[in-house]
Amino acid sequence: MIKQKFRQLHRIVAPIVFLPLFVTVITGVAFRLSRNWFGLSKEQAHILLVIHEAGYLGDEIKPFYVLLNGIGLIWMLITGIVMSGVFSKNKPKQNTDSKANITEPEPE
């Protein structure tokens, strides 16, 4: 029951948080790689950092964007883990019978 509710909420929130998280990841990686691998100066790669930090939103909205981006990521992780069943109490039991692992020889 709870897995179904989490799946439903996960499905609703996922499209909303996908684009901001994707943009944050891509611009963060692109900034670091462009500085380290491609030798761009900080001024040349500054546009990537502005997009990564949501600087285009202004100083009043930027903290809310960052907060909601973080909450969205944490929400997706929690609901994904719950749906995966990692902490489920109903795990299938493994067969510990030693005879079950013995294979019989094939008749000749």
Biopython code that builds the backbone (N, CA, C, O; Angstrom):
import numpy as np
from Bio.PDB.StructureBuilder import StructureBuilder

atoms = [
    (1, "MET", "N", (0.818, -1.195, 0.000)),
    (1, "MET", "CA", (0.000, 0.000, 0.000)),
    (1, "MET", "C", (0.866, 1.266, 0.000)),
    (1, "MET", "O", (0.649, 2.182, -0.793)),
    (2, "ILE", "N", (1.846, 1.297, 0.900)),
    (2, "ILE", "CA", (2.700, 2.489, 0.972)),
    (2, "ILE", "C", (3.588, 2.603, -0.266)),
    (2, "ILE", "O", (3.897, 3.709, -0.708)),
    (3, "LYS", "N", (4.002, 1.455, -0.828)),
    (3, "LYS", "CA", (4.811, 1.497, -2.054)),
    (3, "LYS", "C", (4.007, 2.107, -3.192)),
    (3, "LYS", "O", (4.547, 2.868, -3.994)),
    (4, "GLN", "N", (2.723, 1.780, -3.267)),
    (4, "GLN", "CA", (1.881, 2.319, -4.329)),
    (4, "GLN", "C", (1.726, 3.831, -4.178)),
    (4, "GLN", "O", (1.749, 4.558, -5.171)),
    (5, "LYS", "N", (1.569, 4.302, -2.953)),
    (5, "LYS", "CA", (1.434, 5.735, -2.703)),
    (5, "LYS", "C", (2.734, 6.465, -3.058)),
    (5, "LYS", "O", (2.709, 7.520, -3.691)),
    (6, "PHE", "N", (3.873, 5.889, -2.642)),
    (6, "PHE", "CA", (5.165, 6.492, -2.982)),
    (6, "PHE", "C", (5.372, 6.491, -4.492)),
    (6, "PHE", "O", (5.876, 7.468, -5.046)),
    (7, "ARG", "N", (4.992, 5.414, -5.160)),
    (7, "ARG", "CA", (5.145, 5.337, -6.618)),
    (7, "ARG", "C", (4.320, 6.430, -7.291)),
    (7, "ARG", "O", (4.770, 7.068, -8.243)),
    (8, "GLN", "N", (3.111, 6.634, -6.786)),
    (8, "GLN", "CA", (2.242, 7.657, -7.348)),
    (8, "GLN", "C", (2.838, 9.054, -7.141)),
    (8, "GLN", "O", (2.864, 9.863, -8.068)),
    (9, "LEU", "N", (3.313, 9.331, -5.935)),
    (9, "LEU", "CA", (3.914, 10.636, -5.652)),
    (9, "LEU", "C", (5.225, 10.821, -6.415)),
    (9, "LEU", "O", (5.524, 11.919, -6.886)),
    (10, "HIS", "N", (5.999, 9.755, -6.534)),
    (10, "HIS", "CA", (7.254, 9.791, -7.288)),
    (10, "HIS", "C", (6.962, 10.153, -8.749)),
    (10, "HIS", "O", (7.664, 10.963, -9.354)),
    (11, "ARG", "N", (5.918, 9.539, -9.296)),
    (11, "ARG", "CA", (5.556, 9.779, -10.689)),
    (11, "ARG", "C", (5.101, 11.221, -10.914)),
    (11, "ARG", "O", (5.323, 11.779, -11.989)),
    (12, "ILE", "N", (4.472, 11.820, -9.917)),
    (12, "ILE", "CA", (4.013, 13.204, -10.040)),
    (12, "ILE", "C", (5.186, 14.175, -9.938)),
    (12, "ILE", "O", (5.275, 15.122, -10.719)),
    (13, "VAL", "N", (6.084, 13.945, -8.984)),
    (13, "VAL", "CA", (7.168, 14.889, -8.712)),
    (13, "VAL", "C", (8.316, 14.762, -9.719)),
    (13, "VAL", "O", (8.980, 15.756, -10.013)),
    (14, "ALA", "N", (8.559, 13.574, -10.248)),
    (14, "ALA", "CA", (9.714, 13.332, -11.128)),
    (14, "ALA", "C", (9.803, 14.289, -12.316)),
    (14, "ALA", "O", (10.876, 14.847, -12.548)),
    (15, "PRO", "N", (8.742, 14.503, -13.070)),
    (15, "PRO", "CA", (8.873, 15.429, -14.208)),
    (15, "PRO", "C", (9.151, 16.871, -13.785)),
    (15, "PRO", "O", (9.765, 17.632, -14.533)),
    (16, "ILE", "N", (8.703, 17.241, -12.599)),
    (16, "ILE", "CA", (8.895, 18.613, -12.117)),
    (16, "ILE", "C", (10.353, 18.853, -11.734)),
    (16, "ILE", "O", (10.907, 19.908, -12.044)),
    (17, "VAL", "N", (10.976, 17.889, -11.065)),
    (17, "VAL", "CA", (12.341, 18.085, -10.573)),
    (17, "VAL", "C", (13.403, 17.645, -11.578)),
    (17, "VAL", "O", (14.585, 17.935, -11.394)),
    (18, "PHE", "N", (12.997, 16.954, -12.630)),
    (18, "PHE", "CA", (13.983, 16.437, -13.580)),
    (18, "PHE", "C", (14.796, 17.552, -14.232)),
    (18, "PHE", "O", (16.026, 17.525, -14.186)),
    (19, "LEU", "N", (14.133, 18.522, -14.834)),
    (19, "LEU", "CA", (14.846, 19.549, -15.591)),
    (19, "LEU", "C", (15.791, 20.382, -14.720)),
    (19, "LEU", "O", (16.947, 20.562, -15.102)),
    (20, "PRO", "N", (15.349, 20.903, -13.557)),
    (20, "PRO", "CA", (16.299, 21.662, -12.735)),
    (20, "PRO", "C", (17.500, 20.829, -12.275)),
    (20, "PRO", "O", (18.628, 21.323, -12.265)),
    (21, "LEU", "N", (17.265, 19.576, -11.896)),
    (21, "LEU", "CA", (18.378, 18.722, -11.469)),
    (21, "LEU", "C", (19.301, 18.406, -12.637)),
    (21, "LEU", "O", (20.522, 18.401, -12.481)),
    (22, "PHE", "N", (18.735, 18.149, -13.783)),
    (22, "PHE", "CA", (19.525, 17.837, -14.974)),
    (22, "PHE", "C", (20.407, 19.023, -15.367)),
    (22, "PHE", "O", (21.591, 18.854, -15.658)),
    (23, "VAL", "N", (19.825, 20.219, -15.374)),
    (23, "VAL", "CA", (20.579, 21.418, -15.724)),
    (23, "VAL", "C", (21.700, 21.659, -14.715)),
    (23, "VAL", "O", (22.816, 22.017, -15.092)),
    (24, "THR", "N", (21.396, 21.459, -13.427)),
    (24, "THR", "CA", (22.404, 21.661, -12.385)),
    (24, "THR", "C", (23.573, 20.694, -12.562)),
    (24, "THR", "O", (24.733, 21.095, -12.466)),
    (25, "VAL", "N", (23.273, 19.448, -12.816)),
    (25, "VAL", "CA", (24.326, 18.442, -12.981)),
    (25, "VAL", "C", (25.152, 18.715, -14.238)),
    (25, "VAL", "O", (26.382, 18.721, -14.182)),
    (26, "ILE", "N", (24.495, 18.935, -15.350)),
    (26, "ILE", "CA", (25.203, 19.126, -16.618)),
    (26, "ILE", "C", (26.096, 20.360, -16.571)),
    (26, "ILE", "O", (27.250, 20.300, -16.995)),
    (27, "THR", "N", (25.578, 21.480, -16.062)),
    (27, "THR", "CA", (26.391, 22.696, -16.027)),
    (27, "THR", "C", (27.517, 22.595, -15.002)),
    (27, "THR", "O", (28.590, 23.162, -15.212)),
    (28, "GLY", "N", (27.295, 21.884, -13.899)),
    (28, "GLY", "CA", (28.364, 21.694, -12.915)),
    (28, "GLY", "C", (29.499, 20.859, -13.471)),
    (28, "GLY", "O", (30.672, 21.196, -13.308)),
    (29, "VAL", "N", (29.144, 19.774, -14.125)),
    (29, "VAL", "CA", (30.169, 18.915, -14.731)),
    (29, "VAL", "C", (30.864, 19.652, -15.880)),
    (29, "VAL", "O", (32.087, 19.586, -16.008)),
    (30, "ALA", "N", (30.094, 20.346, -16.708)),
    (30, "ALA", "CA", (30.684, 21.072, -17.836)),
    (30, "ALA", "C", (31.630, 22.164, -17.350)),
    (30, "ALA", "O", (32.680, 22.381, -17.954)),
    (31, "PHE", "N", (31.275, 22.853, -16.270)),
    (31, "PHE", "CA", (32.151, 23.890, -15.738)),
    (31, "PHE", "C", (33.474, 23.286, -15.281)),
    (31, "PHE", "O", (34.545, 23.779, -15.635)),
    (32, "ARG", "N", (33.391, 22.214, -14.491)),
    (32, "ARG", "CA", (34.615, 21.615, -13.954)),
    (32, "ARG", "C", (35.485, 21.051, -15.073)),
    (32, "ARG", "O", (36.699, 21.254, -15.068)),
    (33, "LEU", "N", (34.884, 20.348, -16.033)),
    (33, "LEU", "CA", (35.669, 19.771, -17.127)),
    (33, "LEU", "C", (36.252, 20.850, -18.032)),
    (33, "LEU", "O", (37.385, 20.729, -18.498)),
    (34, "SER", "N", (35.483, 21.896, -18.280)),
    (34, "SER", "CA", (36.005, 22.955, -19.147)),
    (34, "SER", "C", (37.184, 23.681, -18.496)),
    (34, "SER", "O", (38.097, 24.135, -19.185)),
    (35, "ARG", "N", (37.160, 23.786, -17.181)),
    (35, "ARG", "CA", (38.281, 24.431, -16.482)),
    (35, "ARG", "C", (39.497, 23.501, -16.415)),
    (35, "ARG", "O", (40.620, 23.933, -16.675)),
    (36, "ASN", "N", (39.280, 22.244, -16.072)),
    (36, "ASN", "CA", (40.405, 21.324, -15.855)),
    (36, "ASN", "C", (40.937, 20.703, -17.143)),
    (36, "ASN", "O", (42.149, 20.666, -17.353)),
    (37, "TRP", "N", (40.066, 20.226, -17.990)),
    (37, "TRP", "CA", (40.512, 19.501, -19.173)),
    (37, "TRP", "C", (40.765, 20.403, -20.372)),
    (37, "TRP", "O", (41.708, 20.193, -21.135)),
    (38, "PHE", "N", (39.906, 21.414, -20.528)),
    (38, "PHE", "CA", (40.001, 22.238, -21.730)),
    (38, "PHE", "C", (40.709, 23.568, -21.485)),
    (38, "PHE", "O", (40.905, 24.346, -22.418)),
    (39, "GLY", "N", (41.090, 23.831, -20.245)),
    (39, "GLY", "CA", (41.891, 25.000, -19.922)),
    (39, "GLY", "C", (41.188, 26.335, -20.048)),
    (39, "GLY", "O", (41.850, 27.359, -20.211)),
    (40, "LEU", "N", (39.863, 26.355, -19.979)),
    (40, "LEU", "CA", (39.151, 27.628, -20.042)),
    (40, "LEU", "C", (39.402, 28.422, -18.762)),
    (40, "LEU", "O", (39.551, 27.851, -17.682)),
    (41, "SER", "N", (39.447, 29.719, -18.898)),
    (41, "SER", "CA", (39.610, 30.564, -17.712)),
    (41, "SER", "C", (38.270, 30.650, -16.981)),
    (41, "SER", "O", (37.227, 30.260, -17.507)),
    (42, "LYS", "N", (38.327, 31.163, -15.774)),
    (42, "LYS", "CA", (37.102, 31.291, -14.984)),
    (42, "LYS", "C", (36.117, 32.239, -15.667)),
    (42, "LYS", "O", (34.905, 32.033, -15.592)),
    (43, "GLU", "N", (36.624, 33.266, -16.325)),
    (43, "GLU", "CA", (35.765, 34.217, -17.030)),
    (43, "GLU", "C", (35.091, 33.567, -18.231)),
    (43, "GLU", "O", (33.932, 33.854, -18.528)),
    (44, "GLN", "N", (35.819, 32.690, -18.921)),
    (44, "GLN", "CA", (35.251, 32.022, -20.086)),
    (44, "GLN", "C", (34.164, 31.026, -19.700)),
    (44, "GLN", "O", (33.185, 30.862, -20.429)),
    (45, "ALA", "N", (34.324, 30.372, -18.581)),
    (45, "ALA", "CA", (33.356, 29.363, -18.146)),
    (45, "ALA", "C", (32.321, 29.930, -17.181)),
    (45, "ALA", "O", (31.519, 29.182, -16.622)),
    (46, "HIS", "N", (32.332, 31.233, -16.982)),
    (46, "HIS", "CA", (31.447, 31.871, -16.005)),
    (46, "HIS", "C", (29.968, 31.641, -16.318)),
    (46, "HIS", "O", (29.170, 31.494, -15.393)),
    (47, "ILE", "N", (29.585, 31.604, -17.585)),
    (47, "ILE", "CA", (28.177, 31.417, -17.940)),
    (47, "ILE", "C", (27.658, 30.076, -17.420)),
    (47, "ILE", "O", (26.506, 29.971, -16.999)),
    (48, "LEU", "N", (28.513, 29.056, -17.451)),
    (48, "LEU", "CA", (28.104, 27.750, -16.917)),
    (48, "LEU", "C", (27.860, 27.825, -15.415)),
    (48, "LEU", "O", (26.928, 27.207, -14.901)),
    (49, "LEU", "N", (28.681, 28.567, -14.727)),
    (49, "LEU", "CA", (28.524, 28.720, -13.282)),
    (49, "LEU", "C", (27.270, 29.520, -12.946)),
    (49, "LEU", "O", (26.590, 29.222, -11.964)),
    (50, "VAL", "N", (26.963, 30.520, -13.741)),
    (50, "VAL", "CA", (25.739, 31.310, -13.523)),
    (50, "VAL", "C", (24.507, 30.424, -13.688)),
    (50, "VAL", "O", (23.573, 30.502, -12.889)),
    (51, "ILE", "N", (24.504, 29.591, -14.713)),
    (51, "ILE", "CA", (23.372, 28.674, -14.915)),
    (51, "ILE", "C", (23.329, 27.641, -13.800)),
    (51, "ILE", "O", (22.252, 27.338, -13.286)),
    (52, "HIS", "N", (24.463, 27.102, -13.421)),
    (52, "HIS", "CA", (24.540, 26.086, -12.372)),
    (52, "HIS", "C", (23.991, 26.604, -11.044)),
    (52, "HIS", "O", (23.270, 25.891, -10.347)),
    (53, "GLU", "N", (24.328, 27.828, -10.700)),
    (53, "GLU", "CA", (23.902, 28.416, -9.438)),
    (53, "GLU", "C", (22.569, 29.146, -9.534)),
    (53, "GLU", "O", (22.127, 29.747, -8.554)),
    (54, "ALA", "N", (21.923, 29.106, -10.685)),
    (54, "ALA", "CA", (20.640, 29.780, -10.926)),
    (54, "ALA", "C", (20.763, 31.280, -10.708)),
    (54, "ALA", "O", (19.837, 31.910, -10.197)),
    (55, "GLY", "N", (21.877, 31.850, -11.084)),
    (55, "GLY", "CA", (22.111, 33.276, -10.930)),
    (55, "GLY", "C", (21.181, 34.127, -11.773)),
    (55, "GLY", "O", (20.984, 35.303, -11.467)),
    (56, "TYR", "N", (20.605, 33.566, -12.825)),
    (56, "TYR", "CA", (19.690, 34.284, -13.700)),
    (56, "TYR", "C", (18.349, 34.576, -13.024)),
    (56, "TYR", "O", (17.572, 35.387, -13.527)),
    (57, "LEU", "N", (18.070, 33.924, -11.889)),
    (57, "LEU", "CA", (16.804, 34.134, -11.191)),
    (57, "LEU", "C", (16.826, 35.357, -10.283)),
    (57, "LEU", "O", (15.768, 35.844, -9.883)),
    (58, "GLY", "N", (17.983, 35.849, -9.957)),
    (58, "GLY", "CA", (18.087, 36.996, -9.065)),
    (58, "GLY", "C", (18.350, 36.554, -7.634)),
    (58, "GLY", "O", (18.136, 35.397, -7.272)),
    (59, "ASP", "N", (18.819, 37.499, -6.834)),
    (59, "ASP", "CA", (19.219, 37.172, -5.465)),
    (59, "ASP", "C", (18.038, 36.824, -4.552)),
    (59, "ASP", "O", (18.230, 36.141, -3.547)),
    (60, "GLU", "N", (16.825, 37.278, -4.877)),
    (60, "GLU", "CA", (15.677, 36.999, -4.026)),
    (60, "GLU", "C", (15.136, 35.584, -4.230)),
    (60, "GLU", "O", (14.719, 34.942, -3.266)),
    (61, "ILE", "N", (15.137, 35.097, -5.453)),
    (61, "ILE", "CA", (14.523, 33.802, -5.769)),
    (61, "ILE", "C", (15.536, 32.660, -5.708)),
    (61, "ILE", "O", (15.166, 31.514, -5.452)),
    (62, "LYS", "N", (16.801, 32.966, -5.941)),
    (62, "LYS", "CA", (17.834, 31.926, -6.015)),
    (62, "LYS", "C", (17.875, 31.008, -4.790)),
    (62, "LYS", "O", (17.975, 29.795, -4.978)),
    (63, "PRO", "N", (17.805, 31.501, -3.551)),
    (63, "PRO", "CA", (17.835, 30.584, -2.400)),
    (63, "PRO", "C", (16.662, 29.606, -2.379)),
    (63, "PRO", "O", (16.822, 28.460, -1.958)),
    (64, "PHE", "N", (15.496, 30.042, -2.825)),
    (64, "PHE", "CA", (14.333, 29.151, -2.867)),
    (64, "PHE", "C", (14.512, 28.082, -3.935)),
    (64, "PHE", "O", (14.143, 26.924, -3.736)),
    (65, "TYR", "N", (15.077, 28.477, -5.066)),
    (65, "TYR", "CA", (15.341, 27.524, -6.136)),
    (65, "TYR", "C", (16.311, 26.437, -5.661)),
    (65, "TYR", "O", (16.090, 25.249, -5.892)),
    (66, "VAL", "N", (17.376, 26.861, -5.002)),
    (66, "VAL", "CA", (18.372, 25.910, -4.502)),
    (66, "VAL", "C", (17.750, 24.992, -3.454)),
    (66, "VAL", "O", (17.992, 23.785, -3.459)),
    (67, "LEU", "N", (16.948, 25.563, -2.555)),
    (67, "LEU", "CA", (16.280, 24.775, -1.530)),
    (67, "LEU", "C", (15.323, 23.754, -2.149)),
    (67, "LEU", "O", (15.343, 22.580, -1.778)),
    (68, "LEU", "N", (14.498, 24.191, -3.077)),
    (68, "LEU", "CA", (13.556, 23.279, -3.716)),
    (68, "LEU", "C", (14.269, 22.224, -4.557)),
    (68, "LEU", "O", (13.816, 21.083, -4.634)),
    (69, "ASN", "N", (15.366, 22.593, -5.180)),
    (69, "ASN", "CA", (16.166, 21.637, -5.946)),
    (69, "ASN", "C", (16.706, 20.535, -5.021)),
    (69, "ASN", "O", (16.653, 19.354, -5.363)),
    (70, "GLY", "N", (17.218, 20.922, -3.864)),
    (70, "GLY", "CA", (17.729, 19.951, -2.898)),
    (70, "GLY", "C", (16.632, 19.075, -2.322)),
    (70, "GLY", "O", (16.799, 17.861, -2.203)),
    (71, "ILE", "N", (15.505, 19.689, -1.963)),
    (71, "ILE", "CA", (14.375, 18.910, -1.433)),
    (71, "ILE", "C", (13.864, 17.938, -2.490)),
    (71, "ILE", "O", (13.525, 16.797, -2.175)),
    (72, "GLY", "N", (13.808, 18.384, -3.736)),
    (72, "GLY", "CA", (13.363, 17.500, -4.818)),
    (72, "GLY", "C", (14.281, 16.307, -4.990)),
    (72, "GLY", "O", (13.814, 15.187, -5.195)),
    (73, "LEU", "N", (15.575, 16.535, -4.909)),
    (73, "LEU", "CA", (16.534, 15.438, -5.032)),
    (73, "LEU", "C", (16.390, 14.457, -3.877)),
    (73, "LEU", "O", (16.380, 13.245, -4.088)),
    (74, "ILE", "N", (16.279, 14.972, -2.667)),
    (74, "ILE", "CA", (16.121, 14.094, -1.505)),
    (74, "ILE", "C", (14.813, 13.310, -1.611)),
    (74, "ILE", "O", (14.779, 12.118, -1.302)),
    (75, "TRP", "N", (13.750, 13.964, -2.041)),
    (75, "TRP", "CA", (12.460, 13.279, -2.195)),
    (75, "TRP", "C", (12.566, 12.138, -3.205)),
    (75, "TRP", "O", (12.077, 11.038, -2.952)),
    (76, "MET", "N", (13.198, 12.395, -4.338)),
    (76, "MET", "CA", (13.324, 11.355, -5.360)),
    (76, "MET", "C", (14.175, 10.193, -4.860)),
    (76, "MET", "O", (13.888, 9.039, -5.176)),
    (77, "LEU", "N", (15.209, 10.480, -4.089)),
    (77, "LEU", "CA", (16.036, 9.407, -3.525)),
    (77, "LEU", "C", (15.249, 8.560, -2.535)),
    (77, "LEU", "O", (15.295, 7.331, -2.588)),
    (78, "ILE", "N", (14.527, 9.215, -1.633)),
    (78, "ILE", "CA", (13.762, 8.479, -0.613)),
    (78, "ILE", "C", (12.676, 7.629, -1.252)),
    (78, "ILE", "O", (12.563, 6.442, -0.947)),
    (79, "THR", "N", (11.876, 8.220, -2.135)),
    (79, "THR", "CA", (10.808, 7.441, -2.751)),
    (79, "THR", "C", (11.367, 6.330, -3.634)),
    (79, "THR", "O", (10.790, 5.245, -3.701)),
    (80, "GLY", "N", (12.474, 6.585, -4.306)),
    (80, "GLY", "CA", (13.098, 5.544, -5.126)),
    (80, "GLY", "C", (13.599, 4.384, -4.288)),
    (80, "GLY", "O", (13.444, 3.226, -4.675)),
    (81, "ILE", "N", (14.199, 4.684, -3.144)),
    (81, "ILE", "CA", (14.690, 3.625, -2.258)),
    (81, "ILE", "C", (13.530, 2.826, -1.681)),
    (81, "ILE", "O", (13.595, 1.599, -1.610)),
    (82, "VAL", "N", (12.474, 3.511, -1.270)),
    (82, "VAL", "CA", (11.307, 2.807, -0.720)),
    (82, "VAL", "C", (10.693, 1.900, -1.780)),
    (82, "VAL", "O", (10.325, 0.763, -1.484)),
    (83, "MET", "N", (10.579, 2.390, -3.008)),
    (83, "MET", "CA", (9.993, 1.573, -4.074)),
    (83, "MET", "C", (10.879, 0.391, -4.446)),
    (83, "MET", "O", (10.379, -0.648, -4.878)),
    (84, "SER", "N", (12.182, 0.540, -4.285)),
    (84, "SER", "CA", (13.082, -0.540, -4.664)),
    (84, "SER", "C", (12.980, -1.732, -3.726)),
    (84, "SER", "O", (13.337, -2.849, -4.101)),
    (85, "GLY", "N", (12.500, -1.507, -2.522)),
    (85, "GLY", "CA", (12.338, -2.601, -1.571)),
    (85, "GLY", "C", (13.593, -2.931, -0.804)),
    (85, "GLY", "O", (13.681, -4.016, -0.230)),
    (86, "VAL", "N", (14.561, -2.050, -0.768)),
    (86, "VAL", "CA", (15.812, -2.312, -0.061)),
    (86, "VAL", "C", (15.562, -2.568, 1.422)),
    (86, "VAL", "O", (16.191, -3.437, 2.026)),
    (87, "PHE", "N", (14.653, -1.816, 1.993)),
    (87, "PHE", "CA", (14.370, -1.951, 3.424)),
    (87, "PHE", "C", (13.090, -2.735, 3.683)),
    (87, "PHE", "O", (12.506, -2.626, 4.762)),
    (88, "SER", "N", (12.651, -3.515, 2.715)),
    (88, "SER", "CA", (11.414, -4.276, 2.849)),
    (88, "SER", "C", (11.600, -5.439, 3.815)),
    (88, "SER", "O", (12.643, -6.093, 3.826)),
    (89, "LYS", "N", (10.572, -5.688, 4.629)),
    (89, "LYS", "CA", (10.610, -6.808, 5.569)),
    (89, "LYS", "C", (10.185, -8.104, 4.895)),
    (89, "LYS", "O", (10.414, -9.182, 5.445)),
    (90, "ASN", "N", (9.581, -8.027, 3.733)),
    (90, "ASN", "CA", (9.069, -9.197, 3.035)),
    (90, "ASN", "C", (10.040, -9.713, 1.983)),
    (90, "ASN", "O", (9.634, -10.045, 0.869)),
    (91, "LYS", "N", (11.306, -9.780, 2.328)),
    (91, "LYS", "CA", (12.306, -10.281, 1.388)),
    (91, "LYS", "C", (12.132, -11.792, 1.237)),
    (91, "LYS", "O", (11.824, -12.483, 2.209)),
    (92, "PRO", "N", (12.328, -12.299, 0.034)),
    (92, "PRO", "CA", (12.219, -13.748, -0.148)),
    (92, "PRO", "C", (13.342, -14.469, 0.601)),
    (92, "PRO", "O", (14.489, -14.022, 0.620)),
    (93, "LYS", "N", (12.975, -15.598, 1.216)),
    (93, "LYS", "CA", (13.968, -16.364, 1.964)),
    (93, "LYS", "C", (14.803, -17.187, 1.003)),
    (93, "LYS", "O", (14.295, -17.742, 0.029)),
    (94, "GLN", "N", (16.100, -17.256, 1.296)),
    (94, "GLN", "CA", (16.992, -18.056, 0.471)),
    (94, "GLN", "C", (16.974, -19.488, 0.966)),
    (94, "GLN", "O", (16.840, -19.739, 2.164)),
    (95, "ASN", "N", (17.107, -20.414, 0.052)),
    (95, "ASN", "CA", (17.114, -21.826, 0.388)),
    (95, "ASN", "C", (18.473, -22.188, 0.985)),
    (95, "ASN", "O", (19.498, -22.083, 0.313)),
    (96, "THR", "N", (18.477, -22.610, 2.239)),
    (96, "THR", "CA", (19.728, -22.954, 2.908)),
    (96, "THR", "C", (19.907, -24.462, 3.005)),
    (96, "THR", "O", (20.848, -24.937, 3.641)),
    (97, "ASP", "N", (19.018, -25.211, 2.384)),
    (97, "ASP", "CA", (19.109, -26.661, 2.402)),
    (97, "ASP", "C", (20.322, -27.086, 1.574)),
    (97, "ASP", "O", (20.410, -26.769, 0.387)),
    (98, "SER", "N", (21.250, -27.801, 2.199)),
    (98, "SER", "CA", (22.480, -28.183, 1.505)),
    (98, "SER", "C", (22.219, -29.195, 0.396)),
    (98, "SER", "O", (22.983, -29.256, -0.567)),
    (99, "LYS", "N", (21.164, -29.984, 0.508)),
    (99, "LYS", "CA", (20.857, -30.967, -0.531)),
    (99, "LYS", "C", (20.334, -30.303, -1.798)),
    (99, "LYS", "O", (20.433, -30.880, -2.881)),
    (100, "ALA", "N", (19.787, -29.116, -1.682)),
    (100, "ALA", "CA", (19.235, -28.433, -2.845)),
    (100, "ALA", "C", (20.318, -28.003, -3.815)),
    (100, "ALA", "O", (20.039, -27.801, -4.996)),
    (101, "ASN", "N", (21.536, -27.860, -3.348)),
    (101, "ASN", "CA", (22.634, -27.400, -4.196)),
    (101, "ASN", "C", (23.370, -28.558, -4.872)),
    (101, "ASN", "O", (24.231, -28.319, -5.719)),
    (102, "ILE", "N", (23.060, -29.778, -4.525)),
    (102, "ILE", "CA", (23.738, -30.930, -5.103)),
    (102, "ILE", "C", (23.036, -31.312, -6.403)),
    (102, "ILE", "O", (21.816, -31.472, -6.444)),
    (103, "THR", "N", (23.828, -31.452, -7.458)),
    (103, "THR", "CA", (23.254, -31.873, -8.738)),
    (103, "THR", "C", (23.498, -33.358, -8.908)),
    (103, "THR", "O", (24.549, -33.891, -8.551)),
    (104, "GLU", "N", (22.502, -33.996, -9.458)),
    (104, "GLU", "CA", (22.628, -35.438, -9.673)),
    (104, "GLU", "C", (23.369, -35.690, -10.975)),
    (104, "GLU", "O", (23.216, -34.942, -11.941)),
    (105, "PRO", "N", (24.175, -36.751, -10.999)),
    (105, "PRO", "CA", (24.919, -37.064, -12.234)),
    (105, "PRO", "C", (23.945, -37.502, -13.330)),
    (105, "PRO", "O", (22.898, -38.092, -13.065)),
    (106, "GLU", "N", (24.322, -37.197, -14.547)),
    (106, "GLU", "CA", (23.496, -37.590, -15.690)),
    (106, "GLU", "C", (23.696, -39.067, -15.977)),
    (106, "GLU", "O", (24.812, -39.579, -15.880)),
    (107, "PRO", "N", (22.614, -39.752, -16.330)),
    (107, "PRO", "CA", (22.771, -41.181, -16.667)),
    (107, "PRO", "C", (23.525, -41.324, -17.980)),
    (107, "PRO", "O", (23.396, -40.508, -18.892)),
    (108, "GLU", "N", (24.313, -42.388, -18.044)),
    (108, "GLU", "CA", (25.134, -42.622, -19.243)),
    (108, "GLU", "C", (24.436, -43.479, -20.230)),
    (108, "GLU", "O", (24.986, -43.772, -21.292)),
]
sb = StructureBuilder()
sb.init_structure("model")
sb.init_model(0)
sb.init_chain("A")
sb.init_seg("    ")
for serial, (resi, resn, name, xyz) in enumerate(atoms, 1):
    if name == "N":
        sb.init_residue(resn, " ", resi, " ")
    sb.init_atom(name, np.array(xyz, "f"), 0.0, 1.0, " ", f" {name:<3s}", serial, name[0])
structure = sb.get_structure()
